[in-house]
Amino acid sequence: MRKKFIAGNWKMNTTALSGELLAAAIVKGLGGDTSVQVAVCPPFPYLFRVGQAIQGSPVALGAQNCYHEKSGAFTGEVSPDMLVDAGCQYVILGHSERRHKLRESDGFINKKTHAALAAGLRVILCVGETLEEREGNKTNQVLDEQVTAGLIGITSQTVRNMVIAYEPVWAIGTGRSATAAQAQAAHAFIRNRVAALCGPPAAAELVILYGGSATPQVAEELVRQPDIDGGLIGGASLKPDDFLSIVAMAKRAMALP
C-alpha cells in the first residue's frame, strides 16, 4: 500500500520568524506520528531556519524550484546540490505558476528533473490543465504531453524517486476544486501513462498528489480515492490547524479497507 503524503507549498509567503513558528506548530501537532509522510517547502531564504525547526521530526524539508546546473555564472539561480546542502529531501518542479507565469517549458523542467534526481533529491513533478483546456476536453491530452515530456530519460528505477502532483490550474487560488470524480479520473490517467512509460510495477508504487487548492473541507473525499495519495497543499499549508487537519484526513483514509 502506498503511504499517503501531504506536502505544504508555502510559495512566496512567510517571514523567517513566521515560517519557523509555522514549522514548529506542524511538528508539535504531528507529535512524532509517521503514518503519513509530511513535508514543508518554504521560500529559499528560510530553508535553513525551517530546517532547524523540523530537525529530528518526521517532517521533511523541500524546496520550491531549482536550476539544472551544478554551479556557475547563473545569477539568481539555486542548484540541486545547494538544496541538498541546505537539508532538502524534496524539490517541486514544473509547478503551474512556473509553467504559465514564468514560461518554463517541458524540456526545461525535464532537465531540472534529471539534475535534481542526480543530486539525490526526490522530485515532486507538477502537471495539469488550464480551464480553457478542460473546457475544450483536452485534459488527457495535456496530461499525456506533460507526463511524457517530464519523464523523458526517466527509468523504472529513477521514477521511484519521484512524486507527481496533478494540478488543475483552474482550481489554484480560485476557491474552486476538482470534484473527487474529476480528480480521480486525472490521477488514474497519469498512473496509466506512467505504467506505459516506466512499467506497471513502478506506476503502482508511484505517489500521485492532488494539487488544486485542497482545503480541509474537500480534502477528505479526495484522499479516499484509490489513485489519490495525498496533496500538494498551498494556502491551507500556511495555517497549521488546516494543514494538520488534512494530514489527519489522510491518516484516516489509510485506515479504510
BAFI-3210 file (N, C-alpha, C; in Angstrom, 3 decimals, decimal comma, padded with zeros to 6 digits):
// residues 257
n [1|2|3|4|5|6|7|8|9|10|11|12|13|14|15|16|17|18|19|20|21|22|23|24|25|26|27|28|29|30|31|32|33|34|35|36|37|38|39|40|41|42|43|44|45|46|47|48|49|50|51|52|53|54|55|56|57|58|59|60|61|62|63|64|65|66|67|68|69|70|71|72|73|74|75|76|77|78|79|80|81|82|83|84|85|86|87|88|89|90|91|92|93|94|95|96|97|98|99|100|101|102|103|104|105|106|107|108|109|110|111|112|113|114|115|116|117|118|119|120|121|122|123|124|125|126|127|128|129|130|131|132|133|134|135|136|137|138|139|140|141|142|143|144|145|146|147|148|149|150|151|152|153|154|155|156|157|158|159|160|161|162|163|164|165|166|167|168|169|170|171|172|173|174|175|176|177|178|179|180|181|182|183|184|185|186|187|188|189|190|191|192|193|194|195|196|197|198|199|200|201|202|203|204|205|206|207|208|209|210|211|212|213|214|215|216|217|218|219|220|221|222|223|224|225|226|227|228|229|230|231|232|233|234|235|236|237|238|239|240|241|242|243|244|245|246|247|248|249|250|251|252|253|254|255|256|257]
n.u [000,842|000,531|002,048|000,415|000,931|001,506|002,273|003,408|003,253|004,603|004,887|005,492|005,545|005,391|007,654|011,015|010,666|007,861|007,712|009,343|007,856|005,496|006,425|007,278|004,846|003,560|005,239|004,862|002,120|002,007|003,358|005,307|004,166|004,352|002,778|001,732|003,480|005,052|005,843|007,404|007,669|009,336|010,082|013,200|015,033|014,501|015,052|017,130|016,463|013,851|014,466|015,965|013,946|012,397|014,088|015,001|012,406|009,536|008,985|009,751|012,038|011,533|012,165|011,077|011,825|014,484|017,623|019,151|021,885|025,004|026,695|028,042|027,981|025,201|023,244|021,129|020,008|019,475|021,135|020,616|022,463|023,006|020,569|020,454|022,584|021,459|019,756|017,525|015,153|013,276|012,119|010,063|009,037|008,163|005,811|002,559|002,472|005,024|005,190|003,200|003,307|006,012|006,844|008,115|009,322|008,408|010,712|012,737|011,941|012,239|015,039|015,761|014,605|016,150|018,627|018,056|017,353|019,781|021,295|020,335|017,889|014,352|011,888|009,056|006,971|005,003|001,932|-000,753|-003,926|-005,266|-008,192|-009,342|-008,336|-009,481|-012,215|-012,202|-012,072|-009,514|-008,024|-006,854|-005,117|-003,331|-002,248|-001,071|000,916|002,491|003,283|004,615|006,699|007,944|009,002|010,957|013,765|013,686|013,840|012,466|013,539|014,531|012,183|011,047|011,985|010,455|007,575|004,365|002,392|-000,886|-002,192|-004,974|-005,105|-007,067|-008,183|-006,524|-005,951|-008,396|-010,512|-012,020|-012,415|-011,465|-013,904|-014,187|-014,469|-013,564|-010,895|-009,942|-010,182|-008,268|-005,934|-005,852|-005,483|-002,929|-001,426|-001,739|-000,450|002,163|002,646|002,756|005,066|007,117|006,659|004,334|004,801|006,368|004,616|002,514|003,607|004,017|003,581|000,945|-000,185|-002,854|-003,112|-004,713|-005,754|-006,569|-008,582|-009,391|-012,101|-012,644|-010,754|-010,922|-012,659|-011,242|-008,718|-009,552|-009,871|-008,912|-006,569|-005,454|-003,024|-002,568|-001,784|-000,571|-000,278|-001,399|-002,468|-003,730|-001,645|-000,367|-001,642|-001,477|-003,421|-005,284|-003,609|-002,687|-005,125|-005,714|-003,645|-004,475|-006,831|-005,793|-004,503|-006,694|-007,842|-006,002|-006,500|-008,805|-010,614]
n.v [-001,198|002,194|004,870|007,627|011,073|014,323|017,466|020,712|023,620|026,570|028,730|032,154|033,221|033,957|035,022|034,923|034,455|033,865|031,655|029,838|029,518|028,460|026,017|024,822|024,569|022,686|020,469|020,049|019,475|017,073|015,335|013,323|011,328|009,048|007,920|009,141|010,585|013,715|016,922|020,154|023,083|025,770|029,261|029,957|031,661|030,888|028,256|027,073|027,961|026,984|024,334|023,841|024,096|021,847|019,799|016,523|015,647|013,953|015,452|016,380|018,398|020,553|022,183|024,851|025,008|024,564|024,970|023,573|023,290|022,491|024,421|027,773|030,660|031,761|033,856|034,418|031,898|028,600|025,673|022,054|020,715|022,687|022,773|020,251|020,575|022,407|020,846|019,785|017,338|017,067|018,529|020,802|020,764|022,175|023,457|024,851|027,638|028,345|027,253|028,708|031,428|032,049|030,852|028,342|025,577|022,215|020,785|022,163|021,758|018,999|018,792|019,927|018,094|015,761|016,712|017,251|014,713|013,391|014,639|013,567|014,348|014,039|014,326|016,363|016,376|018,530|018,571|019,530|020,889|023,898|026,019|026,619|024,506|022,303|022,815|022,555|019,866|018,770|017,723|015,117|015,014|017,115|016,217|013,855|014,878|016,463|014,650|012,702|014,217|015,153|012,845|011,969|010,063|009,069|006,246|003,004|002,649|005,185|006,675|005,920|007,612|009,792|011,931|012,636|015,477|016,321|019,144|020,851|023,651|025,556|025,442|026,518|028,781|029,909|029,243|027,225|023,676|020,567|018,013|014,971|012,839|013,926|014,491|011,926|010,608|011,976|011,387|008,602|008,430|009,561|007,667|005,418|006,325|006,595|003,927|002,938|004,192|003,658|001,209|-001,114|-002,010|000,093|002,230|001,453|001,822|004,520|007,645|009,853|013,080|015,353|018,656|021,009|023,482|022,236|022,171|021,781|021,268|019,874|017,945|015,382|013,649|013,583|012,356|009,827|008,541|005,959|006,383|008,701|009,942|011,758|015,218|018,228|021,000|024,305|027,293|026,382|025,221|027,172|027,587|026,138|024,527|023,896|022,561|020,379|019,170|018,196|016,349|014,563|013,633|012,243|010,229|008,860|007,964|006,062|004,060|002,923|000,095]
n.w [000,000|-000,883|000,842|002,291|001,457|002,394|001,385|002,016|000,184|000,517|-001,100|-002,100|000,614|004,151|006,787|008,107|010,849|011,113|009,460|010,797|013,161|012,113|011,067|013,446|014,795|013,194|013,553|016,312|016,320|014,900|016,556|016,388|014,875|012,249|010,314|008,084|005,416|005,631|004,390|004,195|002,236|002,167|001,224|-000,500|001,114|003,713|004,179|005,766|008,353|008,754|008,390|010,706|012,573|012,135|012,566|013,523|013,593|012,044|009,790|006,519|004,589|001,867|-001,318|-003,515|-006,139|-008,581|-010,363|-013,335|-013,493|-011,841|-010,725|-011,227|-013,470|-013,004|-012,226|-009,516|-009,505|-008,057|-007,231|-007,427|-005,744|-003,844|-002,561|-001,391|000,346|002,028|003,419|002,192|001,116|-000,814|-003,929|-005,623|-008,937|-012,121|-011,393|-011,839|-011,728|-012,422|-014,943|-016,357|-015,618|-015,630|-017,883|-018,204|-019,981|-021,038|-021,717|-020,349|-017,719|-017,584|-017,801|-015,334|-013,649|-014,070|-013,130|-010,444|-009,467|-009,866|-007,957|-005,686|-004,700|-004,108|-006,491|-006,901|-009,337|-011,173|-012,945|-015,154|-016,308|-017,878|-017,392|-019,871|-021,393|-020,099|-020,524|-023,232|-023,544|-023,382|-021,345|-020,869|-023,034|-022,474|-020,044|-020,910|-022,662|-020,882|-018,855|-020,371|-021,576|-019,260|-018,205|-019,912|-020,491|-017,944|-015,911|-014,925|-012,464|-011,581|-011,491|-009,181|-007,306|-007,496|-007,247|-008,448|-008,965|-009,511|-010,849|-011,337|-013,084|-013,151|-010,678|-008,811|-006,357|-006,807|-005,314|-006,200|-006,639|-008,007|-008,507|-006,601|-008,346|-010,798|-010,134|-009,432|-011,900|-013,433|-011,990|-012,257|-015,001|-015,239|-013,767|-015,389|-017,671|-016,772|-016,266|-018,864|-019,741|-017,874|-016,798|-015,287|-012,499|-011,362|-011,720|-010,092|-007,601|-007,518|-005,980|-006,221|-006,092|-005,241|-006,316|-006,290|-004,774|-002,281|000,402|003,933|003,843|001,514|001,269|002,474|001,021|-001,362|-000,722|-000,199|-002,560|-004,897|-006,452|-005,537|-003,598|-001,612|-000,959|-002,517|-000,928|-000,897|000,035|002,431|003,746|005,100|007,407|010,385|011,756|009,749|007,911|009,453|009,899|007,338|007,092|009,094|007,939|005,770|007,142|008,258|005,906|005,081|006,846|006,027|004,686]
ca.u [000,000|001,293|001,895|-000,101|001,945|000,972|003,373|002,972|003,961|004,345|005,008|006,257|004,870|006,023|008,933|011,854|010,067|006,564|007,975|009,852|006,737|004,595|007,042|007,265|003,473|003,289|005,981|004,173|000,833|002,207|003,731|006,122|003,413|004,968|001,884|001,613|004,683|004,761|006,954|007,110|008,520|009,359|010,901|014,643|015,793|014,157|015,264|017,939|015,765|012,771|015,125|016,303|012,710|011,841|015,159|014,679|010,988|009,224|008,696|010,844|012,211|011,553|012,310|010,021|012,355|015,947|018,172|019,660|023,346|025,558|027,266|028,457|027,527|023,758|022,818|019,763|019,538|019,867|021,399|020,175|023,443|022,803|019,384|020,869|023,431|020,561|018,979|016,305|014,942|012,346|012,034|008,913|009,417|007,071|004,573|001,790|002,819|006,268|004,883|002,336|003,712|007,428|007,012|009,027|008,907|008,535|012,107|013,485|011,540|012,862|016,455|015,850|014,255|017,332|019,655|017,639|017,465|021,209|021,825|019,779|016,604|013,113|011,228|007,600|006,742|003,629|001,308|-002,165|-004,513|-005,934|-009,646|-009,629|-008,030|-010,506|-013,481|-012,029|-011,911|-008,112|-007,331|-005,987|-004,067|-002,329|-001,570|-000,228|002,077|003,352|003,881|005,566|007,875|008,599|009,659|011,953|015,028|013,453|013,685|011,602|014,201|014,598|010,849|010,724|012,393|009,613|006,166|003,696|001,270|-001,852|-002,693|-005,914|-004,704|-008,279|-008,612|-005,484|-006,154|-009,692|-011,559|-012,658|-011,669|-011,999|-014,663|-013,428|-014,504|-012,671|-009,519|-009,602|-010,007|-006,970|-004,871|-005,807|-004,875|-001,491|-000,825|-001,704|000,577|003,455|002,785|003,179|006,413|008,106|006,291|003,261|005,217|006,771|003,414|001,724|004,258|004,159|002,686|000,378|-000,852|-003,759|-002,544|-005,597|-006,452|-007,225|-008,875|-009,926|-013,492|-012,764|-009,624|-011,188|-013,191|-010,182|-007,685|-010,141|-009,914|-007,880|-005,322|-005,019|-002,189|-002,317|-001,967|000,398|-001,204|-000,958|-002,912|-004,038|-000,399|000,096|-002,423|-001,131|-004,598|-005,827|-002,661|-002,721|-006,419|-005,591|-002,805|-005,313|-007,760|-005,018|-004,286|-007,940|-008,050|-005,134|-007,062|-010,003|-010,344]
ca.v [000,000|003,440|005,733|008,953|012,123|015,681|018,423|022,109|024,563|027,881|029,736|033,341|033,656|033,883|035,655|033,947|034,114|033,200|030,340|028,986|029,226|027,574|024,687|024,295|024,180|021,440|019,420|019,795|018,847|015,685|014,573|012,155|010,357|008,832|007,134|009,909|011,371|015,152|017,794|021,580|023,692|027,224|030,018|029,708|032,297|030,365|026,809|026,679|028,224|025,997|023,047|023,719|023,945|020,497|018,824|015,462|015,305|013,228|016,386|016,540|019,742|020,614|023,490|025,123|025,041|024,560|025,089|022,273|023,237|022,282|025,673|028,609|032,047|031,734|034,769|034,274|030,516|027,725|024,350|020,931|020,432|023,675|022,370|019,122|021,155|023,101|019,846|019,403|015,999|017,183|019,781|020,920|021,203|022,250|023,993|025,586|029,054|028,495|026,949|029,686|032,803|032,211|030,258|027,196|024,567|020,814|020,383|022,790|021,061|017,682|018,980|020,154|016,829|014,900|017,279|017,082|013,287|013,066|015,184|012,817|014,883|013,444|015,360|016,454|016,905|019,016|018,576|019,880|021,636|025,166|025,975|026,553|023,153|021,381|023,066|022,068|018,410|018,459|017,370|013,942|015,363|017,921|015,348|012,952|015,627|016,913|013,486|012,086|015,085|015,232|011,585|011,584|009,637|008,545|004,800|002,397|002,798|006,583|007,214|005,593|008,764|010,906|012,067|013,504|016,235|016,787|020,478|021,516|025,057|026,340|025,329|027,017|030,162|030,412|028,787|026,055|022,434|019,488|017,024|013,746|012,028|014,553|014,311|010,518|010,278|012,519|010,613|007,277|008,606|009,757|006,393|004,559|006,837|006,218|002,481|002,734|004,740|003,140|-000,130|-001,181|-002,045|001,431|003,066|001,039|002,364|005,975|008,510|010,931|014,020|016,372|019,965|022,077|024,186|021,287|022,701|020,732|020,984|018,968|017,012|014,015|012,847|013,422|011,390|008,488|007,968|004,916|006,810|009,969|009,523|012,881|016,536|019,321|021,960|025,689|028,224|025,721|024,824|028,320|027,579|024,822|023,717|023,375|021,605|019,181|018,537|017,430|015,188|013,623|013,015|011,264|009,091|008,110|007,300|004,897|003,028|002,354|-001,177]
ca.w [000,000|-000,947|002,010|001,977|001,518|002,401|001,275|002,053|-000,681|001,113|-002,160|-001,686|001,829|005,475|007,099|008,798|012,138|010,965|008,884|011,871|014,059|011,381|011,042|014,812|015,111|012,478|014,253|017,574|016,045|014,467|017,729|016,070|014,063|010,932|009,466|006,844|005,113|005,627|004,008|004,039|001,203|002,374|000,273|-000,398|002,203|005,031|004,220|006,912|009,620|008,854|008,576|012,123|013,346|011,957|012,777|014,467|013,493|010,806|008,705|005,562|004,034|000,408|-001,950|-004,495|-007,505|-008,675|-011,714|-013,750|-013,457|-010,501|-010,247|-012,348|-013,608|-013,210|-011,176|-009,017|-009,518|-006,945|-007,775|-006,600|-004,698|-002,787|-001,802|-000,550|001,398|002,952|004,143|001,476|000,586|-001,941|-004,672|-006,518|-010,291|-013,091|-010,828|-012,853|-011,702|-013,168|-016,348|-017,027|-015,342|-015,957|-019,212|-018,229|-020,957|-020,636|-021,860|-019,267|-016,499|-017,637|-017,457|-013,902|-013,006|-014,105|-012,267|-009,054|-009,132|-009,806|-006,708|-004,574|-004,272|-004,612|-007,291|-006,993|-010,687|-011,294|-014,272|-015,058|-017,410|-017,613|-017,549|-021,308|-021,860|-019,586|-021,213|-024,594|-023,470|-023,674|-020,106|-021,048|-023,998|-021,763|-019,084|-021,704|-023,148|-019,790|-018,198|-021,310|-021,685|-017,966|-017,875|-020,922|-019,888|-016,595|-015,967|-013,913|-011,175|-011,140|-011,226|-007,791|-006,505|-007,916|-006,915|-009,423|-008,416|-010,508|-010,555|-012,247|-012,952|-012,954|-009,283|-007,927|-005,928|-007,269|-004,412|-006,816|-006,509|-008,824|-007,755|-006,348|-009,565|-011,774|-009,689|-009,541|-013,318|-013,865|-011,333|-012,882|-016,325|-015,029|-013,370|-016,577|-018,585|-016,184|-016,479|-020,250|-019,924|-016,918|-016,366|-014,290|-011,098|-010,916|-011,668|-008,934|-006,402|-007,617|-005,213|-007,034|-005,201|-005,776|-006,029|-006,746|-003,694|-001,386|001,726|004,804|003,519|000,359|001,212|002,929|-000,082|-002,354|-000,328|-000,136|-003,912|-004,999|-007,080|-004,955|-002,473|-000,715|-001,545|-002,517|-000,334|-000,992|001,066|003,700|004,421|005,881|008,650|010,936|012,078|008,488|007,357|010,282|009,655|006,090|007,424|009,840|006,973|005,018|008,045|008,327|004,613|005,034|007,725|005,400|003,993]
c.u [000,878|000,996|001,377|000,986|001,251|002,153|002,806|003,854|003,642|004,419|005,801|005,561|005,742|007,231|009,785|011,190|008,753|006,726|008,468|008,717|005,738|005,139|006,996|005,870|003,099|003,982|005,268|002,863|000,951|002,599|004,521|005,426|004,018|004,056|001,635|002,927|004,296|006,014|006,475|008,136|008,470|010,125|012,391|015,309|015,580|014,398|016,036|017,160|014,607|013,352|015,508|015,061|012,138|012,872|014,769|013,230|010,748|008,995|009,934|010,861|012,267|011,734|011,282|010,501|013,854|016,337|018,833|021,182|023,835|026,103|027,593|027,838|026,047|023,112|021,349|019,246|020,092|020,004|020,838|021,150|023,324|021,601|019,695|021,693|022,593|019,672|017,713|016,317|014,086|012,551|010,822|009,397|008,185|005,762|003,874|002,140|004,122|006,050|004,191|002,740|005,155|007,819|008,044|008,469|009,051|009,991|012,971|013,195|012,170|014,352|016,624|015,535|015,462|018,423|019,315|017,770|018,924|021,835|021,292|018,483|015,461|012,317|009,712|007,308|005,272|003,160|-000,152|-002,608|-005,142|-007,439|-010,018|-009,392|-009,050|-011,814|-013,422|-011,814|-010,485|-007,331|-006,366|-004,850|-002,949|-001,548|-000,629|001,055|003,021|004,017|004,934|006,841|008,652|009,399|010,620|013,267|014,896|013,148|012,728|012,218|014,180|013,228|010,407|011,168|011,603|008,215|005,574|002,523|000,384|-002,437|-003,694|-005,715|-005,904|-008,762|-007,610|-005,731|-007,474|-010,819|-012,333|-011,797|-012,295|-012,844|-013,793|-013,376|-013,570|-011,212|-009,088|-009,360|-008,657|-005,817|-004,727|-005,166|-003,367|-000,818|-000,711|-000,632|001,966|003,702|003,276|004,625|007,473|007,783|005,234|003,739|005,606|005,563|002,570|002,288|004,263|003,117|002,250|-000,489|-001,839|-003,236|-003,415|-006,407|-007,249|-007,361|-009,366|-011,353|-013,644|-011,730|-010,006|-011,715|-012,114|-009,208|-008,234|-010,164|-008,730|-006,555|-004,802|-004,315|-001,859|-002,478|-000,723|-000,422|-000,612|-001,405|-003,150|-002,784|000,171|-000,650|-002,223|-002,336|-005,197|-004,916|-002,694|-004,045|-006,381|-004,716|-003,634|-006,304|-007,041|-004,754|-005,538|-008,190|-007,194|-005,684|-008,300|-009,663|-010,242]
c.v [001,249|004,291|007,093|010,006|013,474|016,650|019,837|022,977|025,972|029,017|030,953|033,982|033,365|034,815|034,583|033,495|033,360|031,817|029,359|028,574|028,275|026,152|024,043|023,830|022,869|020,269|019,048|019,062|017,399|014,796|013,313|011,096|010,260|008,070|007,807|010,657|012,842|015,914|019,236|022,179|025,212|027,936|029,777|030,362|031,656|028,858|026,386|026,839|027,246|024,604|022,804|023,467|022,534|019,403|017,801|015,026|014,498|014,136|016,556|017,969|019,659|022,037|023,624|025,119|024,818|024,778|023,768|022,174|023,097|023,562|026,522|029,985|032,074|032,553|034,547|032,861|029,730|026,311|023,257|020,625|021,425|023,292|021,198|019,625|021,869|022,132|019,390|017,933|016,035|018,507|019,718|021,434|021,217|022,757|024,874|027,062|029,312|028,184|028,129|031,135|033,062|031,461|029,130|026,116|023,164|020,368|020,927|022,077|019,666|017,751|019,136|018,878|015,896|015,409|017,066|015,629|012,879|013,556|014,456|013,364|014,029|014,564|015,239|017,154|017,261|019,012|018,982|020,823|022,950|024,992|025,849|025,143|022,145|021,568|022,630|020,563|017,966|018,027|016,213|014,214|016,145|017,055|014,381|013,668|015,978|015,740|012,860|012,906|015,139|013,998|011,112|011,245|009,095|007,046|004,303|002,492|004,251|007,178|006,893|006,696|010,018|010,790|012,918|014,189|016,706|018,115|020,929|023,024|025,936|026,304|025,921|028,494|030,759|030,074|027,605|024,832|021,418|018,580|015,796|012,885|012,597|014,307|012,858|010,114|010,764|011,727|009,232|007,361|008,752|008,440|005,446|005,017|006,486|004,718|002,191|003,168|004,027|001,751|-000,122|-001,253|-000,667|002,346|002,731|001,606|003,888|006,706|009,668|011,797|014,890|017,733|021,120|022,707|023,228|021,902|021,562|020,333|019,963|017,840|015,575|013,135|012,597|012,322|009,982|007,803|007,017|005,366|008,142|009,658|010,652|014,192|017,396|020,554|023,361|026,509|027,581|025,300|025,953|028,448|026,212|023,945|023,099|022,292|020,294|018,442|017,691|016,203|014,132|012,912|011,943|010,018|008,232|007,338|006,038|003,741|002,360|001,035|-000,986]
c.w [000,000|000,293|001,574|002,238|001,439|002,431|001,246|001,179|-000,196|000,103|-001,650|-000,489|003,049|005,566|007,766|010,099|011,965|010,347|009,932|012,814|013,404|011,372|012,423|015,216|014,422|013,160|015,557|017,345|015,612|015,637|017,437|015,253|012,667|009,973|008,120|006,633|004,983|005,227|003,965|003,082|001,346|001,263|000,539|000,822|003,573|005,159|005,472|008,218|009,816|009,064|010,023|012,961|013,241|012,215|013,840|014,450|012,221|009,600|007,818|005,023|002,514|-000,072|-003,058|-005,936|-007,438|-010,141|-012,068|-013,771|-012,013|-009,891|-011,468|-012,337|-013,981|-012,094|-010,802|-008,976|-008,329|-007,494|-006,874|-005,469|-003,540|-001,915|-000,887|000,631|002,448|003,730|003,452|001,070|-000,676|-002,672|-005,589|-007,866|-011,199|-012,524|-011,859|-012,883|-012,443|-014,652|-017,026|-016,777|-015,766|-017,225|-019,255|-019,152|-020,380|-020,679|-020,739|-017,941|-016,453|-017,300|-015,948|-013,126|-012,950|-013,157|-010,791|-008,615|-008,984|-008,511|-005,481|-004,016|-004,818|-005,277|-007,190|-008,319|-010,851|-012,744|-014,100|-016,147|-016,946|-017,773|-019,023|-021,853|-021,345|-020,325|-022,676|-024,667|-023,817|-022,436|-020,309|-022,023|-023,303|-020,782|-019,793|-022,129|-022,006|-019,075|-019,101|-021,411|-020,372|-017,629|-018,965|-020,220|-018,482|-016,700|-014,887|-012,525|-010,691|-010,843|-009,803|-006,824|-006,877|-007,328|-008,025|-008,730|-009,563|-010,048|-011,608|-012,092|-012,639|-011,499|-008,303|-007,623|-006,350|-006,314|-004,971|-006,566|-007,446|-007,941|-007,549|-007,601|-010,629|-011,402|-009,828|-010,993|-013,825|-013,260|-011,965|-014,264|-016,191|-014,675|-014,566|-017,556|-018,066|-016,362|-017,885|-020,458|-019,090|-016,385|-015,274|-012,846|-010,555|-010,779|-010,447|-007,640|-006,377|-006,781|-006,102|-006,122|-005,951|-005,367|-006,442|-005,638|-002,812|-000,005|002,616|004,436|002,384|000,374|001,530|001,804|-001,136|-001,961|-000,148|-001,505|-004,112|-005,586|-006,555|-003,638|-001,507|-001,439|-001,493|-002,151|-000,385|000,206|002,416|004,449|005,262|007,197|009,295|011,246|010,817|007,908|008,140|010,136|008,389|006,306|008,150|008,923|006,158|005,863|008,139|007,036|004,502|005,850|007,124|004,707|002,498]
res [m|r|k|k|f|i|a|g|n|w|k|m|n|t|t|a|l|s|g|e|l|l|a|a|a|i|v|k|g|l|g|g|d|t|s|v|q|v|a|v|c|p|p|f|p|y|l|f|r|v|g|q|a|i|q|g|s|p|v|a|l|g|a|q|n|c|y|h|e|k|s|g|a|f|t|g|e|v|s|p|d|m|l|v|d|a|g|c|q|y|v|i|l|g|h|s|e|r|r|h|k|l|r|e|s|d|g|f|i|n|k|k|t|h|a|a|l|a|a|g|l|r|v|i|l|c|v|g|e|t|l|e|e|r|e|g|n|k|t|n|q|v|l|d|e|q|v|t|a|g|l|i|g|i|t|s|q|t|v|r|n|m|v|i|a|y|e|p|v|w|a|i|g|t|g|r|s|a|t|a|a|q|a|q|a|a|h|a|f|i|r|n|r|v|a|a|l|c|g|p|p|a|a|a|e|l|v|i|l|y|g|g|s|a|t|p|q|v|a|e|e|l|v|r|q|p|d|i|d|g|g|l|i|g|g|a|s|l|k|p|d|d|f|l|s|i|v|a|m|a|k|r|a|m|a|l|p]
***
